[in-house]
C-alpha cells in the first residue's frame, strides 16, 4: 500500500519563534507555555511559542509537531532530500527560502560527511542547534541493516534529512540507497529544490533537452575510455540523446584532449564548469571549433561534458 | 574564442531602489541624479538611485547597467534561463530569492506562452513593470532567423530571460533552440536554479542516480510503445541506467496499465507525480508489488515514470 498513513496524522503543535528579529509573524499569545502547564516546559522548547492556529509559521519545534503549515505547504514527517550549494556560493542564490524553514524543523540527518553537513547547517542559520542534532554518516558502502537503523527516528515520527557533499543528494552523489530503503518501508520521501549541475548543464548547453542521459564517470583505462566515448557518441547521433559525463577536476584537461582526438569533427560538445560559482563557464562548440579554443584552467573546477549531434 | 568579451566590459551604473519598504539597503546619496545632471533623468530611471559602489544592491536599472553585485554575484549581460513553478506552488517554496533580483533586472523575455509568463512575473513581484517589457514567443517551430532577431536586445547589451510553461526551460520544454543560437553567437548563457521534475523524481525514487536517462514521451501506437518499453527495460537491466519517461496526464492510467502488463515482475518502477504540489506522490515498488496497489487518480497530475532493476 502507498504509505500515506503518516501524512494523515493529525496536526499537534505549531511553534512560533519568539525572537522578533527572526520572524515577522504575529505571535498570538503564549499558548506554548499554557499547553505545557502542569508539566515543565522541556528545555528544547524554550524560545518557541505554541499555537493551534493554521496561520503561516516559520519555525516548528521538531520533536513536538507532526505537521505544520508553511503558507500553503504542510511539513510532513518525511525523509527530506536537502540540496546544498555547488561551491562557495551564497545559500540565497541557489536554495529557496522554504528549504531553510524545513531544515530548521529537522534534528536527524543522514549525511555524506558530518563536518561539511554541520558547516552547511550553520550557513543555513547561524543559530541552528547543531549540538542537539543527530548525524548518521552514509559511509562508502551501502549497508541495508545499518541504513534501516538510521531511519528509526523517521519511523518514530521525526522528520529526517539527507545531505550530500554538493548539489542534490542521490543524483551523481550518495543517498539513493537510503531513499530506496525508505521507499521499501513505505516511508514518505520529499525532495527539495536546489542546484543540480546536470540539469543546469543541459539547460545552458543548448543541446537536446527532450532526451538526455547522465553516465557518471567514464572508464579510466585509455582504450576502454575511447571505446565508451565512441559508444556514447554513436548513441547521441542515432537517438539524438544528449550524453553527459563527468571527470575529477584535475583530469579535466586530459579528458578535453581525449574528446578532441576521439570524437567526430561535427559533434557538438558543451563544457559546463563551476556552475553557479564565480568561475562558471558554459560553452558549446563543435569539436572542430573546440580545437581552435584555448580552454581556461579547469584543473580545480568541477565540470560536466555534454555531447550531441 | 570563448565569448567572455561581454563579461569583461566595465561596470557602468548601479541602481538602488528608492522605496525603503522594498529594500533594506543603505542608500548612499542620490548619485543617480548627479550622474544624469546636465541631461534630463530618463523617465524609466525614476525611483532608482545611482552609485558606483560595489556594495550589495537588490535592484538594477536594466537599461543602464552592465553588471551589478548581488552580494558575491555579478549580474552579467546574459541570456538567463528562468525556471518557474511546477504547478500552483508558492514561488518561495521552489525558487531562490536571487532569481527575483535577477528577474527584476530583465525587460526582454523569450517565452513559451506570453500570458503565463506575464502571470509568473506578477507572481514574482506585484510591481514588475510588465508594460515596459518586451515578450517574444518561441512558437511551435524553431526558426533560426527569427530567434536570432529575438536575441538582438542581448547583443545590444541588455540582459534577457527565457521562460517556459513549467519547471526549467530547455529541459523537456522549449528553449534549447534559443540557447543553441546564443551559444553559436558566443553570447553568455546563465541557467538559474529552480524545480526540475526530472531531477526531483530521480532523487525521490531511490533508483540509480549515478546513471539515468530522460526519454521524453514514448510512441503512442501500442505496439511501438511496448517495443520501446522493452528496449528501455533492457537498457535499465544491462546498464543499470534508470530510464525516465513522461505521459500526458489524462493517459497516465493507461500508461500504468501498459507498464504492468509489459515489464518484468522484478523491475522496480517509480511513479513521481505532482512534484512540489499538494498532490505530490512519489512511490517506488516492483511491478509485482504495483499490481496489488490502487493508484490514486492521476488523470490531471503531471507524472514521471522511472524504471530500473
Interface residues (C-beta under 8 A of the other chain):
Chain A: X1 X2 X3 X70 X71 X72 X73 X74 X81 X89 X90 X92 X93 X94 X95 X96 X97 X98 X168 X169 X170 X171 X172 X173 X175 X176 X177 X178 X179 X180 X181 X182 X183 X184 X189 X190 X191 X193 X194 X195 X196 X198 X199 X200 X201 X202 X203 X204 X205 X206 X207 X208 X209 X210 X211 X212 X213 X214 X215 X216 X241 X270 X275 X276 X278 X280 X281 X282 X283 X284 X285 X293 X296
Chain B: X1 X2 X3 X70 X71 X72 X73 X74 X81 X89 X90 X92 X93 X94 X95 X96 X97 X98 X168 X169 X170 X171 X172 X173 X175 X176 X177 X178 X179 X180 X181 X182 X183 X184 X189 X190 X191 X193 X194 X195 X196 X198 X199 X200 X201 X202 X203 X204 X205 X206 X207 X208 X209 X210 X211 X212 X213 X214 X215 X216 X241 X270 X275 X276 X278 X280 X281 X282 X283 X284 X285 X293 X296
